[in-house]
């Protein structure tokens, strides 16, 4: 039976138009170059590059890699004319060589900033943007990532029993997501407009998704981080909602350059009773909507 299934799938692959097979081969090549599997969802190809080599602490909290160490590179469009964006998580000693190599590789740096406050070790997040042939872009990014200690090839995350109450998280935030171990991850798109960059439409989840990650520390205590991508008129209401619920806005900044309309990205850190953290996050989402 297994053999017949394999033959059937192989026949489907051969039946695909040559152009489709060529595109699939290109995205496979991008994954091999970056040393990460291709996760296709929400209209773009995502290659996750988690910094599992780091042990990160914020105060007395040991931060799970899935909460705040998720470096990544995303690609949208066609392989021969792709847009890439992403976020590199780098240590203090890695910042200078990474920026220099991005410049040499003609990949635009669109932001250099913090996401957290008071973390140890101190981290910098570098956002980038490039356009061109996807495989060529991947080769240039590979030279950048090689200057960091990012573990590659990326191995599947160690299997962990699910300890976070996903029903509580997804119900409280009115949105489903994914979870493993003690961390639940959700992503919203809170900008209703079509956003363009250099005259090209930006794939929403690639360029202005709003990820929210929640880590359950024990049955009554949680932390959360992420960022909200919003239009300017929403910034004030969002900051007020966060402050009123004891959630710290850790950064207000850009991720893109010369996008239209102008967007702002607000990062946050929540630490408190599980129900209070979820209630505050929902209030922030509602304030933006």
ChimeraX commands (.cxc) that place a marker at each C-alpha (Angstrom):
marker #1 position 0.00,0.00,0.00 radius 0.5
marker #1 position 2.77,2.45,0.95 radius 0.5
marker #1 position 4.49,1.75,-2.36 radius 0.5
marker #1 position 1.32,2.53,-4.35 radius 0.5
marker #1 position 0.88,5.80,-2.42 radius 0.5
marker #1 position 4.47,6.81,-3.19 radius 0.5
marker #1 position 3.99,6.04,-6.88 radius 0.5
marker #1 position 0.74,8.03,-6.89 radius 0.5
marker #1 position 2.41,11.07,-5.28 radius 0.5
marker #1 position 5.33,10.82,-7.69 radius 0.5
marker #1 position 2.85,10.73,-10.59 radius 0.5
marker #1 position 1.15,13.88,-9.27 radius 0.5
marker #1 position 4.53,15.62,-9.09 radius 0.5
marker #1 position 5.31,14.67,-12.68 radius 0.5
marker #1 position 1.86,15.85,-13.75 radius 0.5
marker #1 position 2.51,19.37,-12.38 radius 0.5
marker #1 position 3.37,21.93,-15.06 radius 0.5
marker #1 position 7.12,22.45,-15.60 radius 0.5
marker #1 position 6.83,26.04,-14.35 radius 0.5
marker #1 position 5.34,24.85,-11.04 radius 0.5
marker #1 position 8.04,22.21,-10.61 radius 0.5
marker #1 position 10.70,24.85,-11.31 radius 0.5
marker #1 position 9.24,27.15,-8.67 radius 0.5
marker #1 position 9.12,24.34,-6.12 radius 0.5
marker #1 position 12.74,23.48,-6.89 radius 0.5
marker #1 position 13.73,27.12,-6.36 radius 0.5
marker #1 position 12.06,27.30,-2.94 radius 0.5
marker #1 position 13.68,23.99,-2.00 radius 0.5
marker #1 position 17.04,25.50,-3.00 radius 0.5
marker #1 position 16.39,28.54,-0.80 radius 0.5
marker #1 position 15.75,26.18,2.14 radius 0.5
marker #1 position 18.92,24.19,1.51 radius 0.5
marker #1 position 21.01,27.37,1.30 radius 0.5
marker #1 position 19.55,28.82,4.49 radius 0.5
marker #1 position 19.60,25.47,6.27 radius 0.5
marker #1 position 15.94,25.73,7.25 radius 0.5
marker #1 position 12.72,24.07,6.11 radius 0.5
marker #1 position 10.22,26.01,4.02 radius 0.5
marker #1 position 7.02,26.77,5.91 radius 0.5
marker #1 position 4.49,28.13,3.42 radius 0.5
marker #1 position 1.50,29.93,4.88 radius 0.5
marker #1 position -0.44,33.18,4.54 radius 0.5
marker #1 position 0.96,33.84,1.08 radius 0.5
marker #1 position 4.70,33.62,1.72 radius 0.5
marker #1 position 7.55,31.17,2.25 radius 0.5
marker #1 position 9.03,31.38,5.75 radius 0.5
marker #1 position 12.36,29.93,6.86 radius 0.5
marker #1 position 12.66,29.95,10.66 radius 0.5
marker #1 position 16.12,30.39,12.19 radius 0.5
marker #1 position 15.59,30.19,15.98 radius 0.5
marker #1 position 18.45,31.17,18.30 radius 0.5
marker #1 position 18.25,28.03,20.43 radius 0.5
marker #1 position 21.94,28.49,21.19 radius 0.5
marker #1 position 21.07,31.30,23.61 radius 0.5
marker #1 position 19.71,31.10,27.15 radius 0.5
marker #1 position 17.72,34.29,27.56 radius 0.5
marker #1 position 16.47,35.71,30.84 radius 0.5
marker #1 position 14.30,38.71,31.61 radius 0.5
marker #1 position 14.47,39.29,35.34 radius 0.5
marker #1 position 13.83,35.93,36.96 radius 0.5
marker #1 position 12.10,34.49,33.87 radius 0.5
marker #1 position 13.92,32.07,31.57 radius 0.5
marker #1 position 12.51,32.88,28.16 radius 0.5
marker #1 position 11.59,29.96,25.90 radius 0.5
marker #1 position 13.19,30.30,22.43 radius 0.5
marker #1 position 9.75,30.25,20.81 radius 0.5
marker #1 position 8.76,33.31,22.83 radius 0.5
marker #1 position 11.38,35.83,21.70 radius 0.5
marker #1 position 14.29,34.17,19.85 radius 0.5
marker #1 position 12.59,33.47,16.55 radius 0.5
marker #1 position 14.82,34.86,13.81 radius 0.5
marker #1 position 13.43,34.25,10.32 radius 0.5
marker #1 position 13.57,35.07,6.63 radius 0.5
marker #1 position 10.44,35.26,4.48 radius 0.5
marker #1 position 9.98,35.35,0.72 radius 0.5
marker #1 position 6.96,36.34,-1.36 radius 0.5
marker #1 position 6.37,36.62,-5.08 radius 0.5
marker #1 position 7.93,34.46,-7.78 radius 0.5
marker #1 position 11.39,32.89,-7.40 radius 0.5
marker #1 position 12.84,34.97,-10.21 radius 0.5
marker #1 position 11.41,38.23,-8.79 radius 0.5
marker #1 position 10.97,37.77,-5.05 radius 0.5
marker #1 position 10.68,40.07,-2.08 radius 0.5
marker #1 position 12.46,39.00,1.09 radius 0.5
marker #1 position 11.96,40.40,4.56 radius 0.5
marker #1 position 12.84,39.09,7.96 radius 0.5
marker #1 position 14.26,39.60,11.38 radius 0.5
marker #1 position 17.72,38.54,12.58 radius 0.5
marker #1 position 18.30,38.02,16.31 radius 0.5
marker #1 position 21.90,38.92,17.09 radius 0.5
marker #1 position 24.12,39.35,20.12 radius 0.5
marker #1 position 26.12,42.51,20.76 radius 0.5
marker #1 position 29.29,41.09,19.21 radius 0.5
marker #1 position 27.41,40.02,16.08 radius 0.5
marker #1 position 25.80,43.37,15.25 radius 0.5
marker #1 position 28.71,45.03,13.44 radius 0.5
marker #1 position 29.74,42.10,11.19 radius 0.5
marker #1 position 26.11,41.34,10.32 radius 0.5
marker #1 position 25.41,44.93,9.29 radius 0.5
marker #1 position 28.61,45.06,7.24 radius 0.5
marker #1 position 27.74,41.86,5.39 radius 0.5
marker #1 position 24.18,43.00,4.70 radius 0.5
marker #1 position 25.64,46.12,3.11 radius 0.5
marker #1 position 28.08,44.08,1.02 radius 0.5
marker #1 position 25.23,41.84,-0.07 radius 0.5
marker #1 position 23.06,44.83,-1.06 radius 0.5
marker #1 position 20.32,43.82,1.35 radius 0.5
marker #1 position 18.60,46.85,2.85 radius 0.5
marker #1 position 18.56,47.25,6.61 radius 0.5
marker #1 position 15.17,48.64,7.60 radius 0.5
marker #1 position 15.51,48.62,11.40 radius 0.5
marker #1 position 18.08,47.98,14.13 radius 0.5
marker #1 position 16.56,47.96,17.58 radius 0.5
marker #1 position 15.52,46.20,20.76 radius 0.5
marker #1 position 12.39,44.12,21.26 radius 0.5
marker #1 position 12.85,43.58,24.99 radius 0.5
marker #1 position 14.13,45.61,27.95 radius 0.5
marker #1 position 16.52,44.28,30.59 radius 0.5
marker #1 position 17.16,40.94,28.92 radius 0.5
marker #1 position 20.37,39.02,29.47 radius 0.5
marker #1 position 22.23,38.67,27.20 radius 0.5
marker #1 position 21.29,41.91,25.49 radius 0.5
marker #1 position 19.94,41.26,22.01 radius 0.5
marker #1 position 19.52,43.37,18.89 radius 0.5
marker #1 position 16.95,42.66,16.21 radius 0.5
marker #1 position 17.86,43.56,12.64 radius 0.5
marker #1 position 15.09,43.80,10.06 radius 0.5
marker #1 position 15.98,43.52,6.40 radius 0.5
marker #1 position 14.44,43.85,2.96 radius 0.5
marker #1 position 15.61,42.74,-0.48 radius 0.5
marker #1 position 14.27,42.17,-3.96 radius 0.5
marker #1 position 15.50,39.95,-6.77 radius 0.5
marker #1 position 16.11,36.32,-7.56 radius 0.5
marker #1 position 15.17,34.25,-4.50 radius 0.5
marker #1 position 18.10,31.84,-4.72 radius 0.5
marker #1 position 20.59,34.69,-5.14 radius 0.5
marker #1 position 19.05,36.51,-2.18 radius 0.5
marker #1 position 19.28,33.34,-0.09 radius 0.5
marker #1 position 23.00,32.99,-0.90 radius 0.5
marker #1 position 23.58,36.56,0.23 radius 0.5
marker #1 position 21.59,36.01,3.41 radius 0.5
marker #1 position 23.49,32.79,4.08 radius 0.5
marker #1 position 26.75,34.78,4.23 radius 0.5
marker #1 position 25.11,37.08,6.78 radius 0.5
marker #1 position 23.71,34.34,9.00 radius 0.5
marker #1 position 27.05,32.52,8.90 radius 0.5
marker #1 position 28.52,35.41,10.90 radius 0.5
marker #1 position 26.23,34.56,13.80 radius 0.5
marker #1 position 26.02,31.50,16.02 radius 0.5
marker #1 position 22.55,30.63,14.72 radius 0.5
marker #1 position 22.33,26.81,14.77 radius 0.5
marker #1 position 22.07,25.43,11.25 radius 0.5
marker #1 position 20.83,23.30,9.67 radius 0.5
marker #1 position 17.75,23.98,11.74 radius 0.5
marker #1 position 16.58,20.89,13.57 radius 0.5
marker #1 position 12.97,20.30,14.63 radius 0.5
marker #1 position 12.23,21.69,18.07 radius 0.5
marker #1 position 12.55,19.06,20.78 radius 0.5
marker #1 position 9.19,17.47,21.40 radius 0.5
marker #1 position 7.64,18.83,24.58 radius 0.5
marker #1 position 4.34,17.97,26.23 radius 0.5
marker #1 position 1.77,20.72,25.87 radius 0.5
marker #1 position 1.58,22.53,29.21 radius 0.5
marker #1 position -0.09,25.79,28.19 radius 0.5
marker #1 position -3.87,26.04,28.20 radius 0.5
marker #1 position -4.36,26.79,24.51 radius 0.5
marker #1 position -8.14,26.92,24.83 radius 0.5
marker #1 position -7.82,29.73,27.37 radius 0.5
marker #1 position -5.35,31.66,25.19 radius 0.5
marker #1 position -7.19,31.29,21.90 radius 0.5
marker #1 position -10.60,31.98,23.44 radius 0.5
marker #1 position -9.38,35.02,25.35 radius 0.5
marker #1 position -7.78,36.54,22.26 radius 0.5
marker #1 position -10.52,35.47,19.86 radius 0.5
marker #1 position -8.03,33.93,17.47 radius 0.5
marker #1 position -6.49,30.50,16.97 radius 0.5
marker #1 position -2.80,29.76,16.65 radius 0.5
marker #1 position -0.29,27.04,17.39 radius 0.5
marker #1 position 1.45,25.83,20.52 radius 0.5
marker #1 position 4.19,23.58,21.79 radius 0.5
marker #1 position 5.32,23.02,25.34 radius 0.5
marker #1 position 4.61,26.12,27.42 radius 0.5
marker #1 position 4.32,28.59,24.52 radius 0.5
marker #1 position 1.32,29.55,22.40 radius 0.5
marker #1 position 1.81,31.66,19.27 radius 0.5
marker #1 position -0.80,33.73,17.44 radius 0.5
marker #1 position -0.54,36.20,14.59 radius 0.5
marker #1 position -2.99,38.93,13.60 radius 0.5
marker #1 position -3.12,41.36,10.68 radius 0.5
marker #1 position -4.47,44.57,12.18 radius 0.5
marker #1 position -3.90,46.92,9.25 radius 0.5
marker #1 position -6.93,46.86,6.92 radius 0.5
marker #1 position -5.22,48.84,4.15 radius 0.5
marker #1 position -3.16,47.57,1.25 radius 0.5
marker #1 position 0.43,48.47,2.09 radius 0.5
marker #1 position 2.92,49.13,-0.69 radius 0.5
marker #1 position 6.71,49.36,-0.68 radius 0.5
marker #1 position 8.53,50.74,-3.71 radius 0.5
marker #1 position 5.22,50.57,-5.53 radius 0.5
marker #1 position 4.77,46.85,-4.85 radius 0.5
marker #1 position 2.03,45.44,-2.59 radius 0.5
marker #1 position 3.42,43.90,0.60 radius 0.5
marker #1 position 2.14,40.46,1.58 radius 0.5
marker #1 position 0.37,41.29,4.88 radius 0.5
marker #1 position 1.65,38.43,7.05 radius 0.5
marker #1 position 5.18,38.90,5.70 radius 0.5
marker #1 position 5.49,42.64,6.23 radius 0.5
marker #1 position 3.00,43.70,8.88 radius 0.5
marker #1 position 1.76,40.76,10.87 radius 0.5
marker #1 position 1.20,41.27,14.59 radius 0.5
marker #1 position 2.57,38.23,16.45 radius 0.5
marker #1 position 1.64,37.56,20.06 radius 0.5
marker #1 position 3.50,34.86,21.99 radius 0.5
marker #1 position 2.43,33.69,25.45 radius 0.5
marker #1 position 4.55,31.52,27.77 radius 0.5
marker #1 position 2.90,29.84,30.72 radius 0.5
marker #1 position 5.24,29.78,33.72 radius 0.5
marker #1 position 2.87,27.94,36.05 radius 0.5
marker #1 position -0.86,27.46,36.46 radius 0.5
marker #1 position -1.42,31.08,37.47 radius 0.5
marker #1 position 1.50,33.02,35.95 radius 0.5
marker #1 position 2.42,33.92,32.36 radius 0.5
marker #1 position 4.64,36.20,30.33 radius 0.5
marker #1 position 4.02,37.44,26.81 radius 0.5
marker #1 position 5.80,39.40,24.12 radius 0.5
marker #1 position 5.39,40.29,20.47 radius 0.5
marker #1 position 4.55,43.38,18.50 radius 0.5
marker #1 position 1.59,45.21,17.04 radius 0.5
marker #1 position 1.84,46.65,13.52 radius 0.5
marker #1 position -0.61,49.56,13.26 radius 0.5
marker #1 position -1.37,52.83,11.49 radius 0.5
marker #1 position -0.38,56.04,13.23 radius 0.5
marker #1 position -3.89,56.93,14.49 radius 0.5
marker #1 position -4.03,53.65,16.43 radius 0.5
marker #1 position -0.74,54.07,18.32 radius 0.5
marker #1 position -2.09,56.20,21.16 radius 0.5
marker #1 position -5.06,53.96,21.92 radius 0.5
marker #1 position -2.84,50.88,21.81 radius 0.5
marker #1 position -0.27,52.34,24.22 radius 0.5
marker #1 position -3.04,53.40,26.58 radius 0.5
marker #1 position -4.61,49.92,26.56 radius 0.5
marker #1 position -1.25,48.28,27.28 radius 0.5
marker #1 position -0.45,50.68,30.13 radius 0.5
marker #1 position -3.88,50.35,31.71 radius 0.5
marker #1 position -3.37,46.57,31.92 radius 0.5
marker #1 position 0.17,46.63,33.29 radius 0.5
marker #1 position 1.83,45.64,30.01 radius 0.5
marker #1 position 5.06,47.48,29.18 radius 0.5
marker #1 position 5.57,48.90,25.69 radius 0.5
marker #1 position 9.27,48.16,25.18 radius 0.5
marker #1 position 9.72,49.80,21.77 radius 0.5
marker #1 position 7.85,51.99,19.29 radius 0.5
marker #1 position 9.54,52.07,15.92 radius 0.5
marker #1 position 9.54,51.16,12.22 radius 0.5
marker #1 position 10.26,47.87,10.48 radius 0.5
marker #1 position 9.99,49.20,6.91 radius 0.5
marker #1 position 11.23,52.28,5.04 radius 0.5
marker #1 position 9.03,54.45,2.80 radius 0.5
marker #1 position 6.05,52.13,3.00 radius 0.5
marker #1 position 2.62,53.56,2.21 radius 0.5
marker #1 position 0.67,54.04,4.38 radius 0.5
marker #1 position 3.14,54.60,7.22 radius 0.5
marker #1 position 3.17,51.86,9.85 radius 0.5
marker #1 position 4.41,51.70,13.43 radius 0.5
marker #1 position 5.48,48.60,15.34 radius 0.5
marker #1 position 4.92,48.48,19.10 radius 0.5
marker #1 position 6.72,45.74,21.03 radius 0.5
marker #1 position 5.60,44.77,24.51 radius 0.5
marker #1 position 6.40,42.66,27.57 radius 0.5
marker #1 position 3.71,41.30,29.89 radius 0.5
marker #1 position 4.40,39.51,33.16 radius 0.5
marker #1 position 1.69,38.66,35.64 radius 0.5
marker #1 position -1.29,36.48,36.52 radius 0.5
marker #1 position -2.31,34.34,33.57 radius 0.5
marker #1 position -5.85,35.72,33.29 radius 0.5
marker #1 position -4.68,39.33,33.64 radius 0.5
marker #1 position -2.07,38.95,30.89 radius 0.5
marker #1 position -4.67,37.52,28.50 radius 0.5
marker #1 position -7.20,40.19,29.43 radius 0.5
marker #1 position -4.66,42.93,28.75 radius 0.5
marker #1 position -3.64,41.48,25.41 radius 0.5
marker #1 position -7.27,41.25,24.31 radius 0.5
marker #1 position -7.82,44.88,25.32 radius 0.5
marker #1 position -4.82,45.88,23.17 radius 0.5
marker #1 position -6.13,43.94,20.16 radius 0.5
marker #1 position -9.58,45.49,20.57 radius 0.5
marker #1 position -8.10,48.99,20.87 radius 0.5
marker #1 position -6.45,48.58,17.47 radius 0.5
marker #1 position -9.47,47.08,15.78 radius 0.5
marker link #1:1,2 radius 0.2
marker link #1:2,3 radius 0.2
marker link #1:3,4 radius 0.2
marker link #1:4,5 radius 0.2
marker link #1:5,6 radius 0.2
marker link #1:6,7 radius 0.2
marker link #1:7,8 radius 0.2
marker link #1:8,9 radius 0.2
marker link #1:9,10 radius 0.2
marker link #1:10,11 radius 0.2
marker link #1:11,12 radius 0.2
marker link #1:12,13 radius 0.2
marker link #1:13,14 radius 0.2
marker link #1:14,15 radius 0.2
marker link #1:15,16 radius 0.2
marker link #1:16,17 radius 0.2
marker link #1:17,18 radius 0.2
marker link #1:18,19 radius 0.2
marker link #1:19,20 radius 0.2
marker link #1:20,21 radius 0.2
marker link #1:21,22 radius 0.2
marker link #1:22,23 radius 0.2
marker link #1:23,24 radius 0.2
marker link #1:24,25 radius 0.2
marker link #1:25,26 radius 0.2
marker link #1:26,27 radius 0.2
marker link #1:27,28 radius 0.2
marker link #1:28,29 radius 0.2
marker link #1:29,30 radius 0.2
marker link #1:30,31 radius 0.2
marker link #1:31,32 radius 0.2
marker link #1:32,33 radius 0.2
marker link #1:33,34 radius 0.2
marker link #1:34,35 radius 0.2
marker link #1:35,36 radius 0.2
marker link #1:36,37 radius 0.2
marker link #1:37,38 radius 0.2
marker link #1:38,39 radius 0.2
marker link #1:39,40 radius 0.2
marker link #1:40,41 radius 0.2
marker link #1:41,42 radius 0.2
marker link #1:42,43 radius 0.2
marker link #1:43,44 radius 0.2
marker link #1:44,45 radius 0.2
marker link #1:45,46 radius 0.2
marker link #1:46,47 radius 0.2
marker link #1:47,48 radius 0.2
marker link #1:48,49 radius 0.2
marker link #1:49,50 radius 0.2
marker link #1:50,51 radius 0.2
marker link #1:51,52 radius 0.2
marker link #1:52,53 radius 0.2
marker link #1:53,54 radius 0.2
marker link #1:54,55 radius 0.2
marker link #1:55,56 radius 0.2
marker link #1:56,57 radius 0.2
marker link #1:57,58 radius 0.2
marker link #1:58,59 radius 0.2
marker link #1:59,60 radius 0.2
marker link #1:60,61 radius 0.2
marker link #1:61,62 radius 0.2
marker link #1:62,63 radius 0.2
marker link #1:63,64 radius 0.2
marker link #1:64,65 radius 0.2
marker link #1:65,66 radius 0.2
marker link #1:66,67 radius 0.2
marker link #1:67,68 radius 0.2
marker link #1:68,69 radius 0.2
marker link #1:69,70 radius 0.2
marker link #1:70,71 radius 0.2
marker link #1:71,72 radius 0.2
marker link #1:72,73 radius 0.2
marker link #1:73,74 radius 0.2
marker link #1:74,75 radius 0.2
marker link #1:75,76 radius 0.2
marker link #1:76,77 radius 0.2
marker link #1:77,78 radius 0.2
marker link #1:78,79 radius 0.2
marker link #1:79,80 radius 0.2
marker link #1:80,81 radius 0.2
marker link #1:81,82 radius 0.2
marker link #1:82,83 radius 0.2
marker link #1:83,84 radius 0.2
marker link #1:84,85 radius 0.2
marker link #1:85,86 radius 0.2
marker link #1:86,87 radius 0.2
marker link #1:87,88 radius 0.2
marker link #1:88,89 radius 0.2
marker link #1:89,90 radius 0.2
marker link #1:90,91 radius 0.2
marker link #1:91,92 radius 0.2
marker link #1:92,93 radius 0.2
marker link #1:93,94 radius 0.2
marker link #1:94,95 radius 0.2
marker link #1:95,96 radius 0.2
marker link #1:96,97 radius 0.2
marker link #1:97,98 radius 0.2
marker link #1:98,99 radius 0.2
marker link #1:99,100 radius 0.2
marker link #1:100,101 radius 0.2
marker link #1:101,102 radius 0.2
marker link #1:102,103 radius 0.2
marker link #1:103,104 radius 0.2
marker link #1:104,105 radius 0.2
marker link #1:105,106 radius 0.2
marker link #1:106,107 radius 0.2
marker link #1:107,108 radius 0.2
marker link #1:108,109 radius 0.2
marker link #1:109,110 radius 0.2
marker link #1:110,111 radius 0.2
marker link #1:111,112 radius 0.2
marker link #1:112,113 radius 0.2
marker link #1:113,114 radius 0.2
marker link #1:114,115 radius 0.2
marker link #1:115,116 radius 0.2
marker link #1:116,117 radius 0.2
marker link #1:117,118 radius 0.2
marker link #1:118,119 radius 0.2
marker link #1:119,120 radius 0.2
marker link #1:120,121 radius 0.2
marker link #1:121,122 radius 0.2
marker link #1:122,123 radius 0.2
marker link #1:123,124 radius 0.2
marker link #1:124,125 radius 0.2
marker link #1:125,126 radius 0.2
marker link #1:126,127 radius 0.2
marker link #1:127,128 radius 0.2
marker link #1:128,129 radius 0.2
marker link #1:129,130 radius 0.2
marker link #1:130,131 radius 0.2
marker link #1:131,132 radius 0.2
marker link #1:132,133 radius 0.2
marker link #1:133,134 radius 0.2
marker link #1:134,135 radius 0.2
marker link #1:135,136 radius 0.2
marker link #1:136,137 radius 0.2
marker link #1:137,138 radius 0.2
marker link #1:138,139 radius 0.2
marker link #1:139,140 radius 0.2
marker link #1:140,141 radius 0.2
marker link #1:141,142 radius 0.2
marker link #1:142,143 radius 0.2
marker link #1:143,144 radius 0.2
marker link #1:144,145 radius 0.2
marker link #1:145,146 radius 0.2
marker link #1:146,147 radius 0.2
marker link #1:147,148 radius 0.2
marker link #1:148,149 radius 0.2
marker link #1:149,150 radius 0.2
marker link #1:150,151 radius 0.2
marker link #1:151,152 radius 0.2
marker link #1:152,153 radius 0.2
marker link #1:153,154 radius 0.2
marker link #1:154,155 radius 0.2
marker link #1:155,156 radius 0.2
marker link #1:156,157 radius 0.2
marker link #1:157,158 radius 0.2
marker link #1:158,159 radius 0.2
marker link #1:159,160 radius 0.2
marker link #1:160,161 radius 0.2
marker link #1:161,162 radius 0.2
marker link #1:162,163 radius 0.2
marker link #1:163,164 radius 0.2
marker link #1:164,165 radius 0.2
marker link #1:165,166 radius 0.2
marker link #1:166,167 radius 0.2
marker link #1:167,168 radius 0.2
marker link #1:168,169 radius 0.2
marker link #1:169,170 radius 0.2
marker link #1:170,171 radius 0.2
marker link #1:171,172 radius 0.2
marker link #1:172,173 radius 0.2
marker link #1:173,174 radius 0.2
marker link #1:174,175 radius 0.2
marker link #1:175,176 radius 0.2
marker link #1:176,177 radius 0.2
marker link #1:177,178 radius 0.2
marker link #1:178,179 radius 0.2
marker link #1:179,180 radius 0.2
marker link #1:180,181 radius 0.2
marker link #1:181,182 radius 0.2
marker link #1:182,183 radius 0.2
marker link #1:183,184 radius 0.2
marker link #1:184,185 radius 0.2
marker link #1:185,186 radius 0.2
marker link #1:186,187 radius 0.2
marker link #1:187,188 radius 0.2
marker link #1:188,189 radius 0.2
marker link #1:189,190 radius 0.2
marker link #1:190,191 radius 0.2
marker link #1:191,192 radius 0.2
marker link #1:192,193 radius 0.2
marker link #1:193,194 radius 0.2
marker link #1:194,195 radius 0.2
marker link #1:195,196 radius 0.2
marker link #1:196,197 radius 0.2
marker link #1:197,198 radius 0.2
marker link #1:198,199 radius 0.2
marker link #1:199,200 radius 0.2
marker link #1:200,201 radius 0.2
marker link #1:201,202 radius 0.2
marker link #1:202,203 radius 0.2
marker link #1:203,204 radius 0.2
marker link #1:204,205 radius 0.2
marker link #1:205,206 radius 0.2
marker link #1:206,207 radius 0.2
marker link #1:207,208 radius 0.2
marker link #1:208,209 radius 0.2
marker link #1:209,210 radius 0.2
marker link #1:210,211 radius 0.2
marker link #1:211,212 radius 0.2
marker link #1:212,213 radius 0.2
marker link #1:213,214 radius 0.2
marker link #1:214,215 radius 0.2
marker link #1:215,216 radius 0.2
marker link #1:216,217 radius 0.2
marker link #1:217,218 radius 0.2
marker link #1:218,219 radius 0.2
marker link #1:219,220 radius 0.2
marker link #1:220,221 radius 0.2
marker link #1:221,222 radius 0.2
marker link #1:222,223 radius 0.2
marker link #1:223,224 radius 0.2
marker link #1:224,225 radius 0.2
marker link #1:225,226 radius 0.2
marker link #1:226,227 radius 0.2
marker link #1:227,228 radius 0.2
marker link #1:228,229 radius 0.2
marker link #1:229,230 radius 0.2
marker link #1:230,231 radius 0.2
marker link #1:231,232 radius 0.2
marker link #1:232,233 radius 0.2
marker link #1:233,234 radius 0.2
marker link #1:234,235 radius 0.2
marker link #1:235,236 radius 0.2
marker link #1:236,237 radius 0.2
marker link #1:237,238 radius 0.2
marker link #1:238,239 radius 0.2
marker link #1:239,240 radius 0.2
marker link #1:240,241 radius 0.2
marker link #1:241,242 radius 0.2
marker link #1:242,243 radius 0.2
marker link #1:243,244 radius 0.2
marker link #1:244,245 radius 0.2
marker link #1:245,246 radius 0.2
marker link #1:246,247 radius 0.2
marker link #1:247,248 radius 0.2
marker link #1:248,249 radius 0.2
marker link #1:249,250 radius 0.2
marker link #1:250,251 radius 0.2
marker link #1:251,252 radius 0.2
marker link #1:252,253 radius 0.2
marker link #1:253,254 radius 0.2
marker link #1:254,255 radius 0.2
marker link #1:255,256 radius 0.2
marker link #1:256,257 radius 0.2
marker link #1:257,258 radius 0.2
marker link #1:258,259 radius 0.2
marker link #1:259,260 radius 0.2
marker link #1:260,261 radius 0.2
marker link #1:261,262 radius 0.2
marker link #1:262,263 radius 0.2
marker link #1:263,264 radius 0.2
marker link #1:264,265 radius 0.2
marker link #1:265,266 radius 0.2
marker link #1:266,267 radius 0.2
marker link #1:267,268 radius 0.2
marker link #1:268,269 radius 0.2
marker link #1:269,270 radius 0.2
marker link #1:270,271 radius 0.2
marker link #1:271,272 radius 0.2
marker link #1:272,273 radius 0.2
marker link #1:273,274 radius 0.2
marker link #1:274,275 radius 0.2
marker link #1:275,276 radius 0.2
marker link #1:276,277 radius 0.2
marker link #1:277,278 radius 0.2
marker link #1:278,279 radius 0.2
marker link #1:279,280 radius 0.2
marker link #1:280,281 radius 0.2
marker link #1:281,282 radius 0.2
marker link #1:282,283 radius 0.2
marker link #1:283,284 radius 0.2
marker link #1:284,285 radius 0.2
marker link #1:285,286 radius 0.2
marker link #1:286,287 radius 0.2
marker link #1:287,288 radius 0.2
marker link #1:288,289 radius 0.2
view
